[in-house]
Amino acid sequence: QVQLVESGGGLVQPGGSLRLSCAASGSIATIYAMGWYRQAPGKQREWVASTTRGGNTNYADSVKGRFTISLDNAKTTVYLQMNSLKPEDTAVYYCRANQPGRDSWGQGTQVTVSA
């Protein structure tokens, strides 16, 4: 199985930046893609960004140009660099790892954008 440990959430002012991290452990060799999702209270979880281990990336239109997803050199940690943050970015952010026939989720980390 895969375990995901997230960090980096917090309180930031509009226009500010945060960098989220998600460290994967376990059966990491079988992971073919990782991504970030977010969920506001009372709302469904939505996809934010994803990357393959080869570096191909995709972004939701709402964050395109502001957020960047990347992997470390060992390809065991996925990052989400969030710039030009807006109040509507406030949510719990979740890391996801894709394996053949299996998805793993992190515990979530709170991001609050407020003046």
C-alpha positions as a printed Julia matrix, in Angstrom:
115×3 Matrix{Float64}:
   0.0    0.0     0.0
   0.91   3.67   -0.31
   0.93   6.18    2.53
   0.78   9.91    1.88
   1.82  12.54    4.39
   0.91  16.13    3.6
   2.29  19.35    5.01
   2.52  23.04    4.25
  -1.01  24.29    4.78
  -1.77  27.38    6.77
  -3.16  30.89    6.78
  -2.07  33.29    4.07
  -3.23  36.69    2.87
  -4.72  37.22   -0.58
  -1.97  37.47   -3.15
   0.36  35.41   -1.02
   1.96  32.04   -1.63
   2.09  28.61   -0.03
   3.93  25.44   -0.93
   2.24  22.15   -0.11
   4.18  18.9     0.13
   3.05  15.29   -0.03
   5.55  12.54    0.76
   4.73   9.05   -0.47
   5.93   5.82    1.1
   5.18   2.15    0.68
   4.64   0.66   -2.77
   5.8    3.83   -4.49
   7.22   2.02   -7.53
   3.69   1.31   -8.74
   2.55   4.94   -8.61
   2.05   6.3   -12.11
   0.47   9.65  -11.28
  -0.11  11.97   -8.36
  -2.4   14.91   -7.92
  -3.92  17.51   -5.68
  -7.59  17.98   -4.86
  -9.4   20.43   -2.63
 -12.67  20.51   -0.75
 -14.44  23.41    0.9
 -16.95  22.75    3.7
 -20.26  21.55    2.32
 -18.83  21.14   -1.17
 -17.61  18.19   -3.2
 -13.95  17.48   -3.59
 -12.58  18.93   -6.82
  -9.49  18.19   -8.83
  -6.81  20.88   -8.84
  -3.68  19.54  -10.55
  -1.98  16.29  -11.49
   1.34  15.02  -12.73
   2.74  11.78  -14.03
   6.07  10.55  -12.72
   7.46  11.47  -16.12
   6.56  15.1   -15.51
   3.44  15.62  -17.61
   1.16  18.06  -15.81
  -2.45  19.21  -15.99
  -4.32  21.94  -14.13
  -7.86  22.96  -13.44
  -8.79  26.17  -15.22
  -9.35  27.9   -11.89
  -5.69  27.55  -10.88
  -3.91  27.53  -14.23
  -1.11  30.08  -14.28
  -1.09  30.42  -10.5
  -0.35  26.9    -9.22
   2.5   24.58  -10.16
   2.67  20.87   -9.43
   6.06  19.16   -9.38
   7.98  16.12   -8.15
  11.24  15.97   -6.27
  14.29  14.29   -7.81
  13.51  10.96   -6.16
   9.91  11.26   -7.37
   8.62  10.34   -3.95
   7.3   13.77   -2.99
   4.81  15.89   -4.91
   4.56  19.63   -4.37
   1.95  22.23   -5.09
   3.32  25.74   -5.34
   0.41  28.12   -4.93
   0.93  31.75   -5.92
  -1.43  34.71   -6.17
  -3.78  33.04   -3.74
  -7.4   34.12   -3.61
 -10.03  33.7    -0.88
 -11.82  31.2    -3.11
  -8.76  28.96   -2.87
  -9.64  28.33    0.78
 -10.19  24.6     1.24
  -8.74  21.42    2.62
  -6.17  20.21    0.11
  -5.69  16.48   -0.42
  -2.89  14.56   -2.08
  -3.74  11.56   -4.26
  -1.58   8.77   -5.66
  -2.72   6.62   -8.55
  -1.74   2.97   -8.83
  -3.14   0.25  -11.09
  -6.49  -0.59   -9.52
  -5.87   1.49   -6.42
  -5.96   5.13   -5.31
  -4.47   6.47   -2.09
  -5.35   9.73   -0.36
  -3.59  11.92    2.13
  -5.23  13.2     5.29
  -5.66  16.72    3.96
  -4.13  20.03    4.95
  -6.07  23.24    5.52
  -5.36  26.28    3.37
  -7.05  29.5     4.41
  -6.71  32.66    2.33
  -7.96  35.67    4.25
  -7.0   39.22    5.02
